[in-house]
Amino acid sequence: MKARIYNWILGKILRHLFHFVTPEEVIVRNKHGHLLLNGRHLTMEETSYVEGAAKQLLDSPLWSMLKKNIQFQANLKMFEKSGSTYDIISGKATLWSLQLIEEKLRELAR
């Protein structure tokens, strides 16, 4: 209980320093398959738009180019320009972030 209160207070204090995102601000699909954003169900039109946009982005040549570019930059940082273990960790974090983005797009496109 103390840890939750501490984290809540810390979040309030540091919110202006970091891009702090709450769970309500993240788009999610509930157990019934409806999309939620900011605590509200998206309309059928909004859901259709989000699903279409996600599918279109995944299928676009631009996404393929950006994905390959990010992978290249991460690999370059990890293997060729690596000066410390932090560079390797940074590259891995970049690849992990790219994976999260692609998984979210696939989830939304279904």
C-alpha positions in Angstrom: 0.0 0.0 0.0 2.8 2.4 0.9 4.5 1.6 -2.4 1.4 2.5 -4.4 1.0 5.8 -2.6 4.7 6.6 -3.0 4.6 5.8 -6.7 1.4 7.9 -7.1 3.0 10.9 -5.4 6.3 10.4 -7.3 4.3 10.3 -10.6 2.5 13.5 -9.7 5.7 15.3 -8.8 7.7 14.1 -11.9 4.9 14.3 -14.4 6.2 17.6 -15.9 9.7 16.1 -16.4 8.7 13.0 -18.3 6.1 12.2 -20.9 3.9 10.5 -18.3 1.1 8.4 -19.8 -1.7 6.9 -17.8 -3.3 3.6 -18.6 -6.5 5.4 -19.6 -4.6 7.3 -22.3 -3.5 4.1 -24.1 -5.8 2.6 -26.7 -6.8 -1.0 -25.7 -9.2 -3.6 -26.9 -11.4 -5.0 -24.1 -12.5 -8.6 -23.6 -15.5 -8.0 -25.8 -13.4 -6.7 -28.7 -14.3 -3.0 -28.3 -11.6 -0.3 -28.5 -11.3 2.0 -25.5 -9.5 5.3 -25.3 -9.5 7.7 -22.4 -11.9 5.5 -20.6 -14.6 5.6 -23.3 -15.7 3.1 -26.0 -14.9 4.3 -29.5 -17.8 4.5 -31.8 -18.1 2.1 -34.7 -16.9 4.8 -37.1 -13.9 5.6 -34.9 -13.1 1.9 -34.5 -13.3 1.3 -38.2 -11.0 4.2 -38.9 -8.4 3.1 -36.4 -8.5 -0.5 -37.6 -8.2 0.7 -41.3 -5.4 3.1 -40.5 -3.4 0.5 -38.6 -3.8 -2.0 -41.5 -2.9 0.6 -44.1 0.2 1.6 -42.2 1.3 -2.0 -41.7 0.8 -2.7 -45.4 2.5 0.5 -46.6 6.0 0.6 -48.1 6.7 3.5 -45.8 6.3 1.3 -42.7 8.7 -1.3 -44.3 11.3 1.4 -45.0 11.0 2.9 -41.5 11.2 -0.4 -39.8 14.3 -1.4 -41.7 15.9 1.9 -41.1 15.3 1.7 -37.3 16.6 -1.9 -37.3 19.7 -0.8 -39.2 20.3 2.1 -36.8 19.9 -0.1 -33.8 22.2 -2.8 -35.2 24.8 -0.1 -36.1 24.7 1.3 -32.5 24.9 -2.2 -30.9 27.6 -3.7 -33.1 29.7 -1.1 -35.0 29.5 2.1 -32.9 29.2 0.5 -29.5 31.4 2.1 -27.0 29.9 0.6 -23.9 27.2 -1.8 -22.7 24.8 1.1 -22.6 25.0 1.4 -26.4 24.0 -2.3 -26.6 21.2 -1.8 -24.2 20.0 1.2 -26.1 20.0 -0.7 -29.3 18.1 -3.6 -27.8 15.6 -1.1 -26.3 15.1 0.4 -29.7 14.4 -3.0 -31.3 12.0 -3.8 -28.4 10.1 -0.6 -28.9 9.8 -1.3 -32.6 8.5 -4.7 -31.8 5.9 -3.2 -29.4 4.7 -0.7 -32.0 4.3 -3.4 -34.6 2.4 -5.7 -32.2 0.1 -2.9 -31.3 -0.5 -2.1 -34.9 -1.3 -5.7 -35.6 -3.7 -5.9 -32.6 -5.5 -2.8 -33.9 -5.6 -4.0 -37.5 -7.5 -7.2 -36.7 
